[in-house]
Amino acid sequence: MLRAKLKKTFQNHPDSPGFVLDLEFSASAGVTVLFGASGAGKTLVLDSIAGFVKPDEGRILLDDRILYDGATGVHLSPQKRYCGYVFQNYALFPHMTLRQNLEFAAERQPRLERYRHVAEMIEKFQLGESAGRRPHQVSGGQRQRCSIARALIGAPKVLLLDEPANGLDASLRADLYDALRQVRREFKTPIVLVTHDLSECFELGEEMLVIREGKIVQQGSPRQILASPGNLEVARLLGAFNLLEGEIRMLDPGRNLSRLQMGEFELEGPYFPGHLKGDRVTICVRPEQLRVHARLGRLGQNQIPADLLNVVERPHGLRLEFSGNIRVTISRAEYERQKDNREWVIEFPSEALRVV
Amino acid sequence: MAIDWFPLWLSLRVAVVSTALALGFGLWLAYVLANREFRGKDVLDAAVSLPLVLPPTVLGYYLLVLVGRASPLGRTWEAIFGSPLVFTGTAAVLAALLHSLPLLVKSTRAALESVDRNYERAARTMGASEWKLFWRVTLPLAWRSILAAVVLAFARALGDFGVTLMVAGNIPGRTQTVAVAIYDAVESGNGAVARVLVLVISAVALVILTVANRLSPKRV
């Protein structure tokens, strides 16, 4: 169990604007993902936990040990923190073989156990055939597994990973996720992972913290967060929504109903707690939740007409770009059926609508 | 033409000893400058570089003040060893050391700093002490550049003239190094000796620089 409360202020510099890191979170067994754009302070959080960076105030607890406490001036060296760290470029020592890398990491254990542990790790992470080679002589997947094994071999109390999938191709990425799921299964170590990739949060994360400019702006399971982003910033960061300007015209908690004005059209949605009639809001709806039809006479409920501007091929279907900056994702078969539509209408399913 | 080869041997011996000393002391200084933060670090950094910009005569003068027969250090030396320090081979070593140390420290520091910080950070998270990670991670990764720096420092020690002349003098057969011997030969109109020594020392320097270039990590 890791509990961290951090505060660190960076002064304005001519070459970098001021920045304040101020957040509090805890991570127990399983994977906690720190999600945010680059420059949000995610890596700074990891570095503070590992002891490379000293916060100005706050407290970091790992199990029952105090790693850092601003009030009493405790600031343990990285050596004493028992944090496993997987670096973005893995940082495997290039002058040692994979086995020597593991042995180096195991050196604080008694000699007899050390070799058993190294052998175990080599077995567990399928490094047998490459253990005698240097990092630059083995495949990317082996490097990656070795760096995870090396971080785990000293029995750390938490495993920290700094954008481990950055710059990897799709198959290496899949290997990495498999390896990390294996770690989650076989080790009790809590995992804290930094990423700016939303799909990675879904692959691995039980808990997700959305970080923006040094602060946590939303927290929850990836699914919850995607289902109802807390505010416009989060919705933007997730990058998975149509964000459309609108105004709340009517709210009825009794019938779980609302009416939204969007441009000249009116949409019906669910009740939005915490909002008032007349609020200017941003309507969030995911491209795959929208439906398209050919226009036949009168517009139906929650339908608006739009012009198709562009069709973009995507791995899982097609993305249609409409006037009014609305994107809709549909399957290829669906598009084949409708591609001869003269005029288009977009249907907004009322239960899919969210406002922020 | 009989050429006295003593100056060449003396120069080589002086350069070897002073380079060995420079490596020990320089490695430590470079480590401190590369890794530690303390008050007055910039002053120390400037002081280390000073010999690169000051005229050799100024350096020689400082050395004379520091270890001359009237100085506390010089008197202590004389009390222990029974003879003065100045105008001996040992003084020539000191002169060469002062001349070559800055170059060694600067290049070694750059070599240490060029090692990716994440290797050191990784080693720290594994519980490696600063001492262990220096000897087993940083140094093995930087050794080629450091060796290149050592070779350059050796070449510089070999070529010192001004500082040596000030503190070791020009005593043939005792403190006369190659650089001083060439000056001496030209002064006394002994052009043939000067020519030979000039060619020999140039050849030695050329070999050394070639070695240094081959040692330096390849630029990509």
Interface residues (C-beta under 8 A of the other chain):
Chain A: A50 G51 F52 S77 P78 Q79 K80 R81 C83 G84 Y85 F87 N89 A91 F93 P94 H95 F104 A105 E107 R108 R150 A151 G154 P156
Chain B: D116 N118 Y119 R121 A122 A123 R124 T125 M126 G127 A128 S129 R136 V137 P140 L141
